[in-house]
């Protein structure tokens, strides 16, 4: 029988994450890295293996870099870079940061893991508290109109070679039919010499621009910019992403 929900706690799968999602194939990091480099203090919520902040430090960032993630295995990988602040937990479980960060980011569609309205409101309230007066919250969600989940079984299935030289295969399956704005999928990993497959199940919430703007407004933030792709193209019905830059209204910052 496969183990459930191991991707965040099992170091083997955490270490595989960057192999299945390599830097040079991630347009989001190309977008986010300049923002991180230009901010004095950065909080990466759902930092995963810490690849973005590790690269920022390697590239010469001298300010405060803090990565927050609930996955023990993910942070074990991240902590191979000791000069970044790595915090185990989520926005609901850590002490509040008050106006501590010039930039808060959520990459890798981590924002879509906030499934319930109350969970989302609490997270946004914590992020608003953490932002400096001129701070920015930058995140992305997949555009629900594009229905990307319909080809995830192909896009997110494949093979990599791990650090031992062994081949590891991942098979992605989306649970159907999809109901409402929640999409669930399983990723089954198998490797040579493993006693059994490892299974990771995830659920993501797909919100459109109007719903996002509503939640941000409730949290005391406004949409400053939005893009439909990592090249900063305009937001359209056919663009794959809803990339949002939010900040406090000007009257709150003056």
MARDO-712786 format. One record per residue (C-alpha): x, y, z. Coordinates in Angstrom, 1 decimal. Layout:
BEGIN
+--------+--------+--------+
:      X :      Y :      Z :
+--------+--------+--------+
:      X :      Y :      Z :
...
+--------+--------+--------+
//
This chain:
BEGIN
+--------+--------+--------+
:      X :      Y :      Z :
+--------+--------+--------+
:    0.0 :    0.0 :    0.0 :
:    1.3 :    3.4 :   -0.9 :
:    2.0 :    6.0 :    1.7 :
:   -0.1 :    9.1 :    1.6 :
:    0.9 :   12.8 :    1.7 :
:    4.6 :   12.2 :    1.9 :
:    5.9 :   14.8 :   -0.5 :
:    6.3 :   17.4 :    2.2 :
:    7.6 :   15.1 :    4.9 :
:    9.6 :   12.5 :    3.0 :
:   13.1 :   13.9 :    2.2 :
:   13.4 :   11.5 :   -0.8 :
:   10.5 :   13.2 :   -2.5 :
:   11.4 :   16.6 :   -1.4 :
:   14.8 :   16.1 :   -3.0 :
:   13.2 :   15.0 :   -6.2 :
:   11.1 :   18.2 :   -6.4 :
:   13.8 :   20.3 :   -8.0 :
:   14.6 :   17.4 :  -10.5 :
:   11.0 :   17.3 :  -11.7 :
:   10.8 :   21.1 :  -11.6 :
:   14.3 :   22.3 :  -12.7 :
:   15.2 :   26.0 :  -12.4 :
:   15.7 :   26.4 :  -16.2 :
:   12.2 :   25.2 :  -16.9 :
:   10.5 :   27.5 :  -14.4 :
:    9.5 :   30.8 :  -15.8 :
:    8.2 :   31.9 :  -12.4 :
:   11.7 :   32.0 :  -10.9 :
:   12.9 :   34.2 :  -13.8 :
:   10.1 :   36.5 :  -12.9 :
:   10.5 :   36.5 :   -9.1 :
:   14.3 :   36.6 :   -8.8 :
:   14.7 :   40.2 :   -9.8 :
:   12.0 :   41.2 :   -7.4 :
:   13.7 :   39.4 :   -4.6 :
:   17.1 :   40.9 :   -5.4 :
:   15.7 :   44.4 :   -5.3 :
:   14.0 :   44.0 :   -1.9 :
:   15.8 :   44.4 :    1.4 :
:   13.8 :   41.8 :    3.3 :
:   11.8 :   38.9 :    1.7 :
:    9.4 :   36.3 :    3.0 :
:    8.8 :   33.3 :    0.8 :
:    5.6 :   31.6 :    1.9 :
:    5.5 :   28.0 :    0.9 :
:    9.2 :   28.1 :    0.0 :
:    9.5 :   24.4 :   -0.6 :
:   13.1 :   23.4 :   -1.1 :
:   14.1 :   27.0 :   -0.9 :
:   15.5 :   27.2 :   -4.4 :
:   14.5 :   30.8 :   -5.0 :
:   16.0 :   32.2 :   -1.8 :
:   19.1 :   30.0 :   -2.1 :
:   19.7 :   31.4 :   -5.6 :
:   19.2 :   35.0 :   -4.3 :
:   21.8 :   34.5 :   -1.7 :
:   24.2 :   33.0 :   -4.1 :
:   23.7 :   36.0 :   -6.4 :
:   24.6 :   38.4 :   -3.7 :
:   21.5 :   39.4 :   -1.8 :
:   22.7 :   40.8 :    1.5 :
:   19.4 :   41.5 :    3.3 :
:   17.0 :   39.3 :    5.2 :
:   15.7 :   36.2 :    3.4 :
:   13.1 :   34.1 :    5.2 :
:   11.5 :   30.9 :    3.9 :
:    8.4 :   29.5 :    5.5 :
:    7.1 :   26.0 :    4.8 :
:    5.1 :   23.3 :    6.6 :
:    7.0 :   20.5 :    5.0 :
:    9.8 :   18.9 :    7.2 :
:   11.3 :   17.2 :    4.2 :
:   11.3 :   20.4 :    2.1 :
:   13.0 :   22.4 :    4.8 :
:   15.6 :   19.6 :    5.3 :
:   16.6 :   20.3 :    1.7 :
:   16.4 :   24.0 :    2.0 :
:   18.6 :   24.1 :    5.1 :
:   21.6 :   23.0 :    3.1 :
:   21.9 :   26.8 :    2.7 :
:   22.5 :   27.9 :    6.3 :
:   22.6 :   31.7 :    5.7 :
:   18.8 :   32.0 :    5.0 :
:   16.2 :   32.0 :    7.8 :
:   14.1 :   28.8 :    7.4 :
:   10.9 :   28.5 :    9.4 :
:    8.8 :   25.4 :    9.8 :
:    5.1 :   26.1 :    9.8 :
:    2.5 :   28.1 :    8.0 :
:    1.1 :   31.6 :    8.3 :
:   -1.4 :   30.5 :   10.9 :
:    1.1 :   28.8 :   13.2 :
:    4.1 :   31.2 :   13.4 :
:    4.3 :   34.4 :   15.4 :
:    3.1 :   37.4 :   13.5 :
:    5.6 :   39.5 :   11.7 :
:    4.7 :   43.2 :   11.9 :
:    5.8 :   45.3 :    8.9 :
:    8.9 :   43.1 :    8.7 :
:    9.2 :   42.4 :    4.9 :
:    9.4 :   44.6 :    1.9 :
:    8.4 :   41.7 :   -0.3 :
:    6.2 :   38.6 :    0.4 :
:    6.0 :   36.0 :   -2.4 :
:    4.2 :   32.8 :   -2.9 :
:    5.7 :   30.8 :   -5.9 :
:    4.9 :   27.5 :   -7.4 :
:    1.2 :   28.1 :   -7.2 :
:    1.4 :   27.8 :   -3.4 :
:   -1.4 :   30.3 :   -3.1 :
:   -3.8 :   27.8 :   -4.6 :
:   -3.2 :   25.5 :   -1.6 :
:   -5.3 :   27.9 :    0.5 :
:   -8.6 :   26.1 :    0.0 :
:  -11.2 :   27.6 :    2.3 :
:  -12.4 :   31.2 :    2.5 :
:  -11.4 :   31.5 :    6.2 :
:   -8.0 :   29.9 :    5.6 :
:   -7.4 :   32.3 :    2.7 :
:   -8.6 :   35.4 :    4.7 :
:   -6.4 :   34.4 :    7.7 :
:   -3.4 :   34.0 :    5.4 :
:   -3.9 :   37.3 :    3.7 :
:   -4.4 :   39.1 :    7.0 :
:   -1.0 :   37.7 :    8.2 :
:    0.7 :   38.7 :    4.9 :
:   -0.7 :   42.2 :    5.2 :
:    0.6 :   42.5 :    8.7 :
:    4.0 :   41.3 :    7.6 :
:    4.4 :   43.9 :    4.8 :
:    6.1 :   47.2 :    5.3 :
:    4.1 :   50.3 :    4.4 :
:    5.5 :   50.2 :    0.8 :
:    5.8 :   46.4 :    0.7 :
:    4.4 :   44.2 :   -2.1 :
:    2.8 :   40.8 :   -2.1 :
:    3.4 :   38.9 :   -5.3 :
:    1.9 :   35.6 :   -6.2 :
:    0.4 :   33.6 :   -9.0 :
:   -2.6 :   31.3 :   -9.6 :
:   -3.5 :   29.3 :  -12.7 :
:   -6.2 :   30.8 :  -14.8 :
:   -9.3 :   28.6 :  -14.3 :
:  -10.6 :   29.5 :  -17.7 :
:   -7.7 :   27.6 :  -19.3 :
:   -8.5 :   24.4 :  -17.5 :
:   -4.9 :   23.3 :  -17.4 :
:   -5.7 :   20.3 :  -15.2 :
:   -7.1 :   18.5 :  -18.2 :
:   -3.5 :   17.6 :  -19.4 :
:   -1.8 :   17.3 :  -16.1 :
:   -1.7 :   13.5 :  -16.5 :
:    0.8 :   14.1 :  -19.4 :
:    2.5 :   17.3 :  -18.2 :
:    3.3 :   16.1 :  -14.7 :
:    4.1 :   12.4 :  -15.4 :
:    7.7 :   11.5 :  -16.3 :
:   11.0 :   10.2 :  -15.1 :
:   14.2 :   11.7 :  -13.5 :
:   17.5 :   10.3 :  -12.4 :
:   18.1 :   10.9 :   -8.7 :
:   21.4 :   11.6 :   -7.0 :
:   22.2 :    7.9 :   -6.7 :
:   21.7 :    7.4 :  -10.4 :
:   18.4 :    5.5 :  -10.0 :
:   15.5 :    6.2 :  -12.3 :
:   12.4 :    7.5 :  -10.4 :
:    9.0 :    7.7 :  -12.2 :
:    6.1 :    9.9 :  -11.4 :
:    2.5 :    9.2 :  -12.6 :
:    0.0 :   12.1 :  -12.2 :
:   -3.7 :   11.4 :  -12.1 :
:   -6.4 :   14.1 :  -11.7 :
:   -9.5 :   13.1 :   -9.8 :
:  -12.6 :   13.5 :  -11.9 :
:  -15.2 :   14.9 :  -12.3 :
:  -13.9 :   18.3 :  -11.1 :
:  -16.5 :   20.0 :   -9.0 :
:  -16.5 :   23.7 :   -8.2 :
:  -13.1 :   25.5 :   -7.9 :
:  -11.2 :   22.7 :   -6.3 :
:   -9.0 :   20.3 :   -8.3 :
:   -7.4 :   17.2 :   -6.7 :
:   -4.6 :   15.1 :   -8.1 :
:   -2.4 :   12.3 :   -7.0 :
:    1.3 :   11.8 :   -7.9 :
:    2.6 :    8.2 :   -7.5 :
:    6.4 :    7.8 :   -7.4 :
:    8.2 :    4.6 :   -7.9 :
:   11.9 :    3.9 :   -7.9 :
:   14.3 :    1.0 :   -8.3 :
:   14.9 :   -0.6 :   -4.9 :
:   12.0 :    1.1 :   -3.2 :
:   10.0 :   -1.1 :   -0.9 :
:    6.7 :    0.5 :   -2.2 :
:    5.4 :    3.4 :   -4.2 :
:    5.0 :    6.8 :   -2.5 :
:    1.8 :    8.7 :   -3.1 :
:    1.3 :   12.4 :   -2.7 :
:   -2.2 :   13.9 :   -3.0 :
:   -2.8 :   17.6 :   -3.4 :
:   -5.8 :   19.8 :   -3.9 :
:   -5.7 :   23.3 :   -5.5 :
:   -8.2 :   26.1 :   -5.6 :
:   -8.8 :   27.9 :   -8.9 :
:  -10.0 :   31.5 :   -8.4 :
:  -10.5 :   34.1 :  -11.1 :
:   -9.4 :   37.7 :  -11.0 :
:  -12.6 :   39.1 :   -9.5 :
:  -12.6 :   36.7 :   -6.6 :
:   -8.9 :   37.3 :   -6.0 :
:   -9.4 :   41.1 :   -5.9 :
:  -12.3 :   40.6 :   -3.5 :
:  -10.2 :   38.7 :   -1.0 :
:   -7.3 :   41.1 :   -1.3 :
:   -9.6 :   44.1 :   -0.7 :
:  -10.9 :   42.4 :    2.5 :
:   -7.3 :   42.1 :    3.6 :
:   -6.6 :   45.8 :    3.1 :
:   -4.6 :   45.3 :   -0.1 :
:   -5.2 :   46.4 :   -3.7 :
:   -4.1 :   45.0 :   -7.0 :
:   -1.3 :   47.1 :   -8.3 :
:   -0.4 :   45.0 :  -11.4 :
:   -1.6 :   41.7 :  -13.0 :
:    0.0 :   39.7 :  -15.8 :
:   -1.1 :   36.7 :  -17.8 :
:    2.3 :   35.0 :  -18.3 :
:    5.8 :   35.2 :  -17.0 :
:    6.8 :   37.6 :  -19.8 :
:    4.5 :   40.2 :  -18.2 :
:    1.9 :   39.8 :  -21.0 :
:   -1.6 :   41.2 :  -20.3 :
:   -4.1 :   39.3 :  -18.3 :
:   -6.5 :   37.5 :  -20.8 :
:   -9.0 :   34.7 :  -20.8 :
:   -6.5 :   32.5 :  -22.6 :
:   -3.4 :   33.4 :  -20.6 :
:   -2.2 :   30.5 :  -18.4 :
:   -1.5 :   32.5 :  -15.2 :
:   -3.0 :   35.2 :  -13.1 :
:    0.2 :   36.9 :  -11.7 :
:   -0.7 :   39.5 :   -9.1 :
:    1.2 :   42.3 :   -7.5 :
:   -0.7 :   43.6 :   -4.5 :
:    0.1 :   46.4 :   -1.9 :
:   -1.6 :   48.6 :    0.6 :
:   -3.7 :   51.4 :   -0.8 :
:   -1.7 :   54.7 :   -1.1 :
:   -3.8 :   56.4 :    1.6 :
:   -2.6 :   53.8 :    4.1 :
:    1.0 :   54.4 :    3.1 :
:    1.1 :   58.2 :    3.1 :
+--------+--------+--------+
//
